[in-house]
Amino acid sequence: MSVPAITPWVVGNWKMNPMQASAKQLVQELKQLLQNQNIEESDCHMGVAPIALALTDIRAQLHDSSRTVYTVAQDVSRFAGTGAYTGEISAELLQDSGIGFVLVGHSERREYFADTPAILNEKIKNALNANLKVIYCVGESLEQRENGQAELTVLQQICDIAAVVQAEQWNNIIVAYEPIWAIGTGKTASPEDAQAMHAKIREGLSQITPAGKTMAILYGGSVKPENAVELAACPDINGALVGGASLNAESFYKIAQAFANTK
Ligand code: PEP
């Protein structure tokens, strides 16, 4: 089931990188590239997810860029509001600092920080209630793929959040399909395999909500300029969540350009 034009999203997940001076330099280079040859907002939305410490500085630095580049938080607390939760940043605090987007469910959070489906649901509920947009990451391990459980795993992860997303809130969710075995490994799902999974995700979402037909479904896992064009040509791949390649302004820009050109 393919969909009519959905404006793609290309979002850079900087993870625990880089040092502040390099982050500023990276944004400066990206702004320069966009100024020299802009990628229209209507052709591709763009965002970057720096470390929490740099969110407000990067947002300020992007303020005068020639087009909107959204600043995205990499995580949000499962606790809402303000209170005695040492080390945490709530959805309301993000919103208060002008941060409108957050990644939830990245496989590194699921694996290293014990973000269970129940915890992820608390994070998603708080984020949506604070009017943040959520980029919800799903994806199977290599073992699950080899055991023929990739689809089941991913569709279960989609169903998991249906308990907390209100009908009108689905429009504030972007899904990122990131096969765990492709993250940071240099291995990418073939465009055919990625498209097949994206079509399944769309089918699953469409059974849950009418918004499923028009929600952006991003692919993530070693996306780089060399494979972005092929991935972007797939009808149900509506953008990319980019790790390693987003730390280089030119690579990130070229990936956004690939998606902007094919949609
Ligand atoms: C990611 O961490 O979201 C990611 C896709 O990383 P990479 O592009 O480096 O595989």
Residues whose N, C-alpha, C, O or C-beta is under 5 A from the ligand:
A	BS01	PEP	N13 A182 I183 G184 T185 G220 G221 S222 V223 L241 V242 G243 G244 A245
